[in-house]
Amino acid sequence: MSRALIVVDVQHDFCEGGSLPVTGGVEVARRISGHVEQHHDRYAAVVGTADWHVDPGDHWSSEPDFVDSWPVHCEVGTEGVRFRPELAGALEHVQAVFRKGGHEAAYSGFEGSTEVEGREVGLAAWLSERQVTEVDVCGLATDHCVRATALDARREGLATTLLLDLCAGVAPESTEAALTQMREAGVEIVPAG
Ligand SMILES: [Zn+2]
């Protein structure tokens, strides 16, 4: 059995001071770095995902509904798209970053790809090439991109664990609903550690 850690979207715009901030985002970045520094030996691979928008159409709106449309965020070429500096300890162990959403909304890290020797490889294929059968998922935000990534991991047949203390959600109600949905899909939800 081989396990990977997927660190979802710990970018400036999703943390305090960003354009679409999640309360507790900076603290989550710190905790993820601590977790990876302490436990990287238990993972065959550590990967990151990043919301990476060029022109995502109506995913961005000047009058966002915060369900299907959002303020401008994670625009390529801006500070907002970068990983938080507090994530640096984790990034030392990150082997690949899967970027998603260039020209569309993309919540799941499994919609992302990374360049390997001149070709774009999706997250599922990348994990499969490394015989990964289990994943731990953490990051931002529990009720959106973390949720979508964990659900897709289950659809890919991966044993999936959500490290709850290493996540933060946008809103309490949608976070509770997301946790229920993940549990029902077979995601194991545990505190980190
Ligand atoms: Zn986005």
Residues whose N, C-alpha, C, O or C-beta is under 5 A from the ligand:
A	BS01	ZN	D51
